[in-house]
């Protein structure tokens, strides 16, 4: 699979997010507003820390901050499900 397609970028972001969820479980163990804010903040951090080549790639592929936020949320849902937590 080519590294410059949407699915590859999505997978990279989700792997980073899952690593963060494992490293800082106290920030993601419960549901609610705080968790949603933490997930959105995480996505924004990834978005803001992109290198020039990643910005160019995302612009070319039409990837937006909303995509990063959606992907980190999907990763959170998968992480919680895999770890036996309820997703209220």
ChimeraX attribute file (.defattr): number of C-alpha atoms within 10 A of each C-alpha:
attribute: neighborCount
match mode: 1-to-1
recipient: residues
	/A:1	6
	/A:2	7
	/A:3	10
	/A:4	13
	/A:5	14
	/A:6	16
	/A:7	12
	/A:8	13
	/A:9	20
	/A:10	19
	/A:11	14
	/A:12	13
	/A:13	21
	/A:14	23
	/A:15	15
	/A:16	16
	/A:17	23
	/A:18	19
	/A:19	14
	/A:20	16
	/A:21	21
	/A:22	12
	/A:23	10
	/A:24	11
	/A:25	11
	/A:26	10
	/A:27	17
	/A:28	19
	/A:29	13
	/A:30	16
	/A:31	13
	/A:32	10
	/A:33	9
	/A:34	12
	/A:35	17
	/A:36	17
	/A:37	12
	/A:38	13
	/A:39	25
	/A:40	19
	/A:41	14
	/A:42	20
	/A:43	24
	/A:44	16
	/A:45	12
	/A:46	17
	/A:47	20
	/A:48	11
	/A:49	10
	/A:50	12
	/A:51	10
	/A:52	9
	/A:53	9
	/A:54	14
	/A:55	16
	/A:56	12
	/A:57	17
	/A:58	19
	/A:59	11
	/A:60	11
	/A:61	13
	/A:62	10
	/A:63	16
	/A:64	13
	/A:65	15
	/A:66	13
	/A:67	17
	/A:68	23
	/A:69	21
	/A:70	17
	/A:71	22
	/A:72	28
	/A:73	20
	/A:74	16
	/A:75	23
	/A:76	22
	/A:77	16
	/A:78	16
	/A:79	19
	/A:80	18
	/A:81	12
	/A:82	9
	/A:83	9
	/A:84	9
	/A:85	14
	/A:86	11
	/A:87	11
	/A:88	6
